[in-house]
Every structure is written in C-alpha cells, then in structure tokens.
Amino acid sequence: MIKPNCDIQSVKKTIADYFRQQVDVTVNLGRNKRLRYCGELSGIYPALFTVRPNDKSFLGKTSYSYAEVLCGSVLIRPAKKSK
C-alpha cells in the first residue's frame, strides 16, 4: 500500500505544513475497522507527530510515526471548514 514516488522527507514536509492547524485523521485499524476524528496537529518531532483530538473524552493513541503515513495506515489532511 506504499504510494509511488513518495519518501519520508516529503511526508515530513507535508505534515509540517499542517502544524497548529485542524486536521482530519483516519486510522486503519485492520479488518475493515477505521477510526476517524478531527483534532489539532500539536507536535512535530524527528520520528513522530502528535494530534490533540477535539473530543475531550477521546482516549485513543494520538501520536503517529511518519512511516505510518507513508505506508497508508494513517491518513491526515486539513479539516474542511464548516460554513
């Protein structure tokens, strides 16, 4: 499920562009299970990034590695602005 013509450096740059913005996160948990939530991209680190969910009762994992994005198990994109 690796996307062609993509590398870790381009994934890091793309995610760095979303820093301190609202993002939609989709996590593939396997066996047709997906977790979707909206939150703020709160931290950028050399090996991973963190997302702070908007839902206060959310207890799931909020840190992801760049390799998870590269492999397609985590999809992150800017949140759609509601009118």
PyRosetta script that sets phi, psi and omega in degrees:
from pyrosetta import init, pose_from_sequence

init()
pose = pose_from_sequence("MIKPNCDIQSVKKTIADYFRQQVDVTVNLGRNKRLRYCGELSGIYPALFTVRPNDKSFLGKTSYSYAEVLCGSVLIRPAKKSK")
pose.set_psi(1, 15.3)
pose.set_omega(1, 179.4)
pose.set_phi(2, -74.9)
pose.set_psi(2, 134.9)
pose.set_omega(2, -179.6)
pose.set_phi(3, -77.5)
pose.set_psi(3, 135.8)
pose.set_omega(3, -179.4)
pose.set_phi(4, -69.9)
pose.set_psi(4, 153.6)
pose.set_omega(4, 176.7)
pose.set_phi(5, 56.4)
pose.set_psi(5, 41.2)
pose.set_omega(5, -179.9)
pose.set_phi(6, -136.3)
pose.set_psi(6, 143.4)
pose.set_omega(6, 177.3)
pose.set_phi(7, -138.0)
pose.set_psi(7, 173.4)
pose.set_omega(7, -176.0)
pose.set_phi(8, -60.1)
pose.set_psi(8, -39.2)
pose.set_omega(8, -177.9)
pose.set_phi(9, -64.0)
pose.set_psi(9, -39.2)
pose.set_omega(9, 178.3)
pose.set_phi(10, -70.4)
pose.set_psi(10, -33.2)
pose.set_omega(10, 175.8)
pose.set_phi(11, -66.1)
pose.set_psi(11, -43.5)
pose.set_omega(11, 179.1)
pose.set_phi(12, -62.0)
pose.set_psi(12, -40.8)
pose.set_omega(12, -179.9)
pose.set_phi(13, -66.6)
pose.set_psi(13, -42.8)
pose.set_omega(13, 179.5)
pose.set_phi(14, -62.0)
pose.set_psi(14, -45.2)
pose.set_omega(14, -179.5)
pose.set_phi(15, -68.9)
pose.set_psi(15, -36.2)
pose.set_omega(15, 177.3)
pose.set_phi(16, -62.6)
pose.set_psi(16, -30.2)
pose.set_omega(16, 177.6)
pose.set_phi(17, -66.8)
pose.set_psi(17, -23.4)
pose.set_omega(17, -179.2)
pose.set_phi(18, -91.5)
pose.set_psi(18, 4.0)
pose.set_omega(18, -175.0)
pose.set_phi(19, -57.0)
pose.set_psi(19, 132.7)
pose.set_omega(19, -179.7)
pose.set_phi(20, 63.4)
pose.set_psi(20, 22.9)
pose.set_omega(20, 176.1)
pose.set_phi(21, -114.1)
pose.set_psi(21, 160.5)
pose.set_omega(21, 174.7)
pose.set_phi(22, -75.7)
pose.set_psi(22, 133.0)
pose.set_omega(22, -179.3)
pose.set_phi(23, -131.7)
pose.set_psi(23, 152.9)
pose.set_omega(23, 171.1)
pose.set_phi(24, -98.8)
pose.set_psi(24, 129.4)
pose.set_omega(24, -178.1)
pose.set_phi(25, -117.3)
pose.set_psi(25, 131.5)
pose.set_omega(25, 173.9)
pose.set_phi(26, -123.2)
pose.set_psi(26, 122.7)
pose.set_omega(26, -178.3)
pose.set_phi(27, -113.7)
pose.set_psi(27, 126.4)
pose.set_omega(27, 176.9)
pose.set_phi(28, -86.4)
pose.set_psi(28, 112.0)
pose.set_omega(28, -178.5)
pose.set_phi(29, -92.1)
pose.set_psi(29, -1.9)
pose.set_omega(29, 179.7)
pose.set_phi(30, 92.6)
pose.set_psi(30, 158.4)
pose.set_omega(30, 178.7)
pose.set_phi(31, 51.8)
pose.set_psi(31, 48.2)
pose.set_omega(31, 177.7)
pose.set_phi(32, 61.4)
pose.set_psi(32, 27.5)
pose.set_omega(32, 176.8)
pose.set_phi(33, -109.5)
pose.set_psi(33, 130.7)
pose.set_omega(33, 178.7)
pose.set_phi(34, -132.5)
pose.set_psi(34, 144.7)
pose.set_omega(34, 176.7)
pose.set_phi(35, -116.7)
pose.set_psi(35, 126.4)
pose.set_omega(35, 179.5)
pose.set_phi(36, -124.4)
pose.set_psi(36, 136.5)
pose.set_omega(36, 174.6)
pose.set_phi(37, -157.6)
pose.set_psi(37, 165.6)
pose.set_omega(37, 178.5)
pose.set_phi(38, -114.7)
pose.set_psi(38, 141.9)
pose.set_omega(38, -180.0)
pose.set_phi(39, -165.5)
pose.set_psi(39, -175.8)
pose.set_omega(39, -179.9)
pose.set_phi(40, -104.7)
pose.set_psi(40, 131.3)
pose.set_omega(40, 175.5)
pose.set_phi(41, -71.5)
pose.set_psi(41, 103.7)
pose.set_omega(41, -168.3)
pose.set_phi(42, -99.3)
pose.set_psi(42, -19.7)
pose.set_omega(42, -177.6)
pose.set_phi(43, -148.6)
pose.set_psi(43, 140.1)
pose.set_omega(43, 176.2)
pose.set_phi(44, -122.5)
pose.set_psi(44, 121.6)
pose.set_omega(44, -178.8)
pose.set_phi(45, -128.0)
pose.set_psi(45, 166.1)
pose.set_omega(45, -177.0)
pose.set_phi(46, -59.3)
pose.set_psi(46, -33.8)
pose.set_omega(46, -175.7)
pose.set_phi(47, -111.3)
pose.set_psi(47, -13.8)
pose.set_omega(47, -177.7)
pose.set_phi(48, -155.1)
pose.set_psi(48, 173.4)
pose.set_omega(48, 175.0)
pose.set_phi(49, -136.6)
pose.set_psi(49, 157.1)
pose.set_omega(49, -177.8)
pose.set_phi(50, -120.9)
pose.set_psi(50, 147.1)
pose.set_omega(50, 177.3)
pose.set_phi(51, -124.9)
pose.set_psi(51, 128.7)
pose.set_omega(51, 176.8)
pose.set_phi(52, -96.4)
pose.set_psi(52, 110.1)
pose.set_omega(52, -178.2)
pose.set_phi(53, -64.1)
pose.set_psi(53, 146.5)
pose.set_omega(53, 177.7)
pose.set_phi(54, -71.5)
pose.set_psi(54, -27.8)
pose.set_omega(54, -179.5)
pose.set_phi(55, -78.8)
pose.set_psi(55, 119.0)
pose.set_omega(55, -176.3)
pose.set_phi(56, -69.1)
pose.set_psi(56, -24.1)
pose.set_omega(56, -179.0)
pose.set_phi(57, -87.8)
pose.set_psi(57, 3.2)
pose.set_omega(57, -178.4)
pose.set_phi(58, -71.9)
pose.set_psi(58, 124.0)
pose.set_omega(58, -178.1)
pose.set_phi(59, -114.8)
pose.set_psi(59, 9.8)
pose.set_omega(59, -175.9)
pose.set_phi(60, -78.5)
pose.set_psi(60, 179.0)
pose.set_omega(60, 178.7)
pose.set_phi(61, -68.1)
pose.set_psi(61, 133.3)
pose.set_omega(61, -179.6)
pose.set_phi(62, -121.7)
pose.set_psi(62, 10.7)
pose.set_omega(62, 175.3)
pose.set_phi(63, -120.4)
pose.set_psi(63, 138.3)
pose.set_omega(63, -176.1)
pose.set_phi(64, -136.6)
pose.set_psi(64, 149.5)
pose.set_omega(64, 177.1)
pose.set_phi(65, -89.6)
pose.set_psi(65, 158.6)
pose.set_omega(65, 178.3)
pose.set_phi(66, -66.3)
pose.set_psi(66, -28.9)
pose.set_omega(66, 179.0)
pose.set_phi(67, -65.7)
pose.set_psi(67, -33.0)
pose.set_omega(67, 177.5)
pose.set_phi(68, -64.6)
pose.set_psi(68, -36.2)
pose.set_omega(68, 177.0)
pose.set_phi(69, -70.4)
pose.set_psi(69, -43.4)
pose.set_omega(69, -179.5)
pose.set_phi(70, -61.3)
pose.set_psi(70, -39.7)
pose.set_omega(70, -179.1)
pose.set_phi(71, -79.7)
pose.set_psi(71, -15.0)
pose.set_omega(71, 176.9)
pose.set_phi(72, 96.1)
pose.set_psi(72, 4.3)
pose.set_omega(72, 179.2)
pose.set_phi(73, -80.9)
pose.set_psi(73, -16.0)
pose.set_omega(73, 174.5)
pose.set_phi(74, -129.8)
pose.set_psi(74, 129.4)
pose.set_omega(74, 177.0)
pose.set_phi(75, -116.2)
pose.set_psi(75, 126.4)
pose.set_omega(75, 179.7)
pose.set_phi(76, -127.6)
pose.set_psi(76, 133.7)
pose.set_omega(76, 179.4)
pose.set_phi(77, -150.4)
pose.set_psi(77, 159.1)
pose.set_omega(77, 179.5)
pose.set_phi(78, -61.2)
pose.set_psi(78, 143.8)
pose.set_omega(78, 179.7)
pose.set_phi(79, -71.2)
pose.set_psi(79, 144.3)
pose.set_omega(79, 176.4)
pose.set_phi(80, -75.2)
pose.set_psi(80, 135.9)
pose.set_omega(80, 179.7)
pose.set_phi(81, -78.9)
pose.set_psi(81, 126.3)
pose.set_omega(81, 178.5)
pose.set_phi(82, -86.9)
pose.set_psi(82, 141.6)
pose.set_omega(82, -177.9)
pose.set_phi(83, -99.8)
pose.dump_pdb("model.pdb")
